[in-house]
Amino acid sequence: MDSEMSMPGAGSMDDFSGEFIAERFRGFLPVVIDVETGGFESDKHALLEIAAVSLVMDDSGLLVRDKTIARNVIPHPDTICDDAALEFTGINPDDPDREAMNEKDALRDIFQDIRHNISEHHCTRALIVAHNAPFDLAFVNVSVTLSQPKPNPFPPFYCLDTAPLTGPATGHNVL
């Protein structure tokens, strides 16, 4: 994953756009989250990678990518990695070239960037947007509980799942 990048010219960042996105999403800043994990069970498998892409509205009201931040994560000592999951993702948690950081620091970096974007766009909280969002939300919630990176910009119970939205367009909602 890229460590950090910004999309120049992705959309208008003026006060109108910021206020409009806050109104459109009832005070929430939509943030696309993707996690790579050491298995399917959030209460026991490790978070290995996390990426966050904040969205804004351009002058025509379309959602566009604003900023991306991603971190490779050293598995928390209270979690495990399933060999089949590692084979599927191709992630070697012990590879020093991953430049992974501990879970608390990784989440702190991402949360700090998101909180800045929340303020910049006149929102009050962030909203996890993901394909099969309950999966990503569960891993974020467990990671927050384990490593305590305060404050968490996401509500622990609310997310926007894109999986059901793909069914009408593609005929299925499987990855």
GIJO-V945016 format. One record per pair of residues at least 24 apart in sequence whose C-alpha atoms are under 6 Angstrom apart, sorted by the first residue. I is the first residue (numbers start at 1). J is the second residue. If there is no record, write none. Layout:
# GIJO-V945016
i:I j:J
i:I j:J
This chain:
# GIJO-V945016
i:3 j:69
i:3 j:70
i:4 j:68
i:4 j:69
i:5 j:68
i:6 j:67
i:11 j:58
i:12 j:58
i:17 j:57
i:18 j:121
i:18 j:122
i:19 j:122
i:22 j:123
i:27 j:123
i:27 j:124
i:28 j:123
i:28 j:125
i:28 j:126
i:28 j:127
i:29 j:123
i:29 j:126
i:29 j:127
i:30 j:55
i:30 j:126
i:30 j:127
i:31 j:127
i:31 j:128
i:31 j:129
i:32 j:128
i:32 j:129
i:32 j:130
i:33 j:130
i:38 j:81
i:38 j:82
i:38 j:85
i:39 j:82
i:39 j:85
i:42 j:138
i:42 j:139
i:44 j:79
i:45 j:79
i:45 j:80
i:45 j:81
i:46 j:75
i:46 j:79
i:46 j:80
i:46 j:81
i:48 j:73
i:49 j:73
i:71 j:106
i:72 j:100
i:73 j:100
i:73 j:101
i:73 j:102
i:73 j:103
i:74 j:100
i:74 j:101
i:74 j:102
i:104 j:147
i:104 j:149
i:108 j:149
i:125 j:153
i:126 j:153
i:126 j:154
i:127 j:154
i:127 j:159
i:128 j:159
i:129 j:160
i:129 j:161
i:130 j:161
i:130 j:162
i:131 j:161
i:131 j:162
i:131 j:163
i:132 j:161
i:132 j:163
i:133 j:161
